[in-house]
Amino acid sequence: MRPNFFNLIFIACVVVLVTACFCSSGREDEKPSPQSQANRIDDVDTDTDSSTAAKKKDEGDFIVEHSEVGTPRYIEIDRQVKSEKLLEKAADKLNRALVLPTDIHLRTKSCNQINAFYDSGDQSVTMCYELMEHFYKTFKSVGHDDAKAYQKMNDAVRFVFLHEIGHALIDIYKLPVAGNEEDAADRCSAYVNLKELGDEGVRAVFAAADAFAIESKQSEGQKKNLADEHLLQEQRFYNSLCMIYGSNPSKYSNILTEGYLPKERAVRCQTEFTRTVDSWISLLGPWRKS
């Protein structure tokens, strides 16, 4: 695997997460419509947010933890993560942006399973090296060449990383979630990717949608685990496309015209996207540092 993977994910992605959630945007070049203007981060009542944040005690930090890697094929990736201090730089950006009630640990390691997860027991976000391989193999399985598979792998893991950060913020801030938390974390990732990451963010959500679709097809005929807290991959596919379409229906009209998203769902997507953005801005606003 290419050793620049975590440089793409943990530095670019986390830095933009900080900018997206806790700073003014000012990125739109087009004249915004009244609806899109309502979504802008710099429309948040900063005086109220700063006052609220000032009353909260900053009692934690994002803390980096490195584990020893026993799997030979991951040694070079692990070496670069440590030597370039990728997690340390990400943690520094987050610590300068957020008031935390407790420490949050950021980890990369070989997990002996295909996974990325937030553990509420010790407030940690872990990105497993096995997940990278999984996405690479998933995109290779549908005929993508090495270069394309690597690109889509990087994009998909960017989506997953922000999903896990969403879980962490929901937990430590005790944020209300009126619905399924896994869906809320997906929408947090979609919000940051589509609102602040530009073309890279759009690619991340498209890549995640592609992965959901491929995994769904590969599991055809298998019994669905309807008791699982995660939505079905088919649902996550359509939700991801809905967020992209809702972010700019004119720009992404092909999602509708080429039949990827049913019209009955598409007509609701702009409202879904607007509510997602407004909700996360409101929930995260009070935790910004002045």
N, C-alpha and C positions, 0 to 999 in steps of 0.2 A: 504494500500500500504506500501511497505517496506520503512523505513525511510532512508536507505543508498542511495537512488536514486540520490540525487543531489551531494553527495560525488563522485559518479562515473562520473557524467556528468560534473560538473562545475570545479572540481579540476583536475582530471586526464586529461580530454579532453582539457581544456583551457591551462594547462601547456604544453601539447604536441603540441597544436596549435602554441604556442610561439616558441617552439623548431623547429617545422616543417617549419614555415614560415621565421624565422629570425635568425637561427643558422646553423652551419655546421652539417651535418647528421652523416656520418661515421658509419652508423649502419649496412651496408651490410656485411655479413660474406662471401658471395660468391665472387668470382672474377667477377667484373662487365663486361658486354659486352660493346662495344663502344656505343651502343644505350642507355643502362641503365646508363652508365657513364655520358652521356649528361644530364641525369635527376637529377643528384646529386645536392643537394643544395649547397654543398661546392665548386661547379664549378662556382658559380656566381662570377663576378668580384667585389670582396669585396672593393677594393680601390675606384672604381667608385661609388659603392653604399654608402659607408661611406661618401665620399665627397658630394654626393647629399643630403644625410640625414642631414649632418652638416649645410647645407644652409637653412634648413627648421626649422621654429620655433615650439617648443613643447608648444602648447597653450591649451592642454586639458588633461584630465585623464579619465580612466574608473572609474565610480562612482557607488557605490552600493546603491540601494534604496529598502527598505522593506515596503510592505503594510500589513495592518492588514487583517487577514484571518477570514472570517465570516462563512465559510463552515466547520462544525465540523470534517469531515473526513480528512481535510488537515491540521489541527492544529498541529499534531505531526511532520509532514514533515516540516512545516514552523518553528517550534520551533528548530528543529535540524539545519536547514539552518542558523538560526540566532545565535544559541549558539556556533556552530563550526566555524562561520565566513567563510563559504564556498565561498560566493561571494566576500568577502573582500580579501581572499587569491588569488582568480582568478584575481581580478582587479589588485592586486599588481604585479603579474607576468606579466600581459599585460602592465602595466604602465612602468615597467622596460625594456620592449622590444621595445616599439613602440613610435614613434613620432606622436602625434595627433594634428590636427588643431583645434579640439573642444572636449568638453566632450562627452563621450558615457555612457549612464546609463544602468546598468545591473539589471534586475528585475525578481523576481519570485513572482507569485501571482495566486490567483483564478480569472479567467477572465470571468466566466459565458459563456464560449465558448471553444470548442476544438481548440486550436490554439497555435502557437508560432510565433512571428513576430518581425521584425525590423520596427520601426517608424521613418521615416526621419524627421518628424515634430519636435521631441525633441531628436533625435539621441539616441534611446533606444532599447535594445534587451530584450524582455519579453518571458519567458518560463512559460506557463500556466500549473497549476496542472492538469487541465482537459485533456491535451494532454497525460499525463502519463496513465490515466485511459483508454483513447481511444485506445492506442496501446496495453495495457494489454488485453482489451476486444476483440480487433481484433485478437490477436494471440490465445486467448482462444476459439474463435469462430470456429477455424479450428481444434480443438482437442488437443492443447498443454496443458499439465498439468500446475499447478500453477508455479512451479519452472522454467520451460521452458518459459512460457509466461512472467514472470518477467525478465528473462535474455534477451529475444528478445526485450522486451519493453525498457530496459536500452540501448541496442545497437541501436535501431531505433531512440531514442531521442538524442543519441550522434550524429547521422547523422544530425538530424534536427537542433540541437544547432549550429553545425559548418556551416550549411546552412545559418542560420540567421547572424552569424558572417560575412559570406561572403557578405551578403547584406550591413551590416554596413561598411565594408571596402570599398566596391564599392562606397558607397555614400560619406563618409567623405573624401576619397582620390580622388574622382572624377575620378575613374578608367574607362578607355574606355571599353565598352562591345560591341563587334561586334556580336550581336545576342540577344537572349532572356535572360534577367537578371536572371530569375528563374532557367534556365538551367545553367547559369554561377555559381550561388550560389550552385546548386547541385554538379557541378564539383569541386568547391572549397572544399566542404565537402569531396567528393570522393578523391581528391588529398591529403588532410591532412590525412584522414583515411588510405588510401592504402599505402601512401609513408612513413608515420612516426609512425603510431599506431600499426603496426604489426598485429598479429592475432585479437586483439580487434578491430582494424580498419576494417579489412576484415569482421568481424562479423557485424559491424555496417552497412556497405554497403549492405551486404546480407540481413540483417534484414529490412532495408529500402525497398529493392527490394521485399521482401516477403510481406511487408505491402502494397506496391503499387499493387501487384498482387491480394492480397486478397480483397482490396478495389475495384479493378476493377471488379472482379467477383461478388461482392456483389451489385454493381451498374448496373449489366447487365439489359437491358430493360429500364433503365432510360435515359432520354435525356441528351446528353453530352453538357456541356457548352463550346462550341468551341471558344467563345470570351474571356474566362478567360486567364489571363497572364501565368498561370501555364500550363505546358505540361499535356497531358492526363496521367493518372496513368499507362496505358499500355506503353507509351513512356518512362516514368521515370523508369519503371521496366527494359526495355531493355537497356536504357542508363546506369543504375547502373551495370547491368551484363557486359556490354561492358567495363566499366572502370575496373572491377575486372579482366576480362579475359585479357584485354590489358596490365594490370600491370605485368602479368606473364602467358603467354599462355600455357606454359608447365605445371605449377603447377595447373592451373585451367582449364585444357583441358576438364574436365567433363562437363563444361558449354556448350561446343560445342558438344561433343560426345553424351551427353544425351539429346540433342535437346532443351535446354533452350534458346539458341541463334542461330538464323539462320546463316549458313555459310557465306551468302552474307554480313551480317553485321560483323561477327567475323573477317573477313580478314582485316577490317579497324580499329579494336579496338586498336591494339598496337600503331598505328599512332595517334589515338584519345587521348589515354592516355598520350603519349609523349608530344603532343601539349598542353594538359591541364596542365601538370606539368610545362613545359617550360614557358607557359603564366603566371601562377600564381607566379612563382619564379621571373620573370621579372617585373611584376606589383608591387609586394610587396617589392622587394629588396630595393628601395630607401627610404623606410620608417623605416628601421631598425635603432635602436640606436647603436652607435659605441660600 
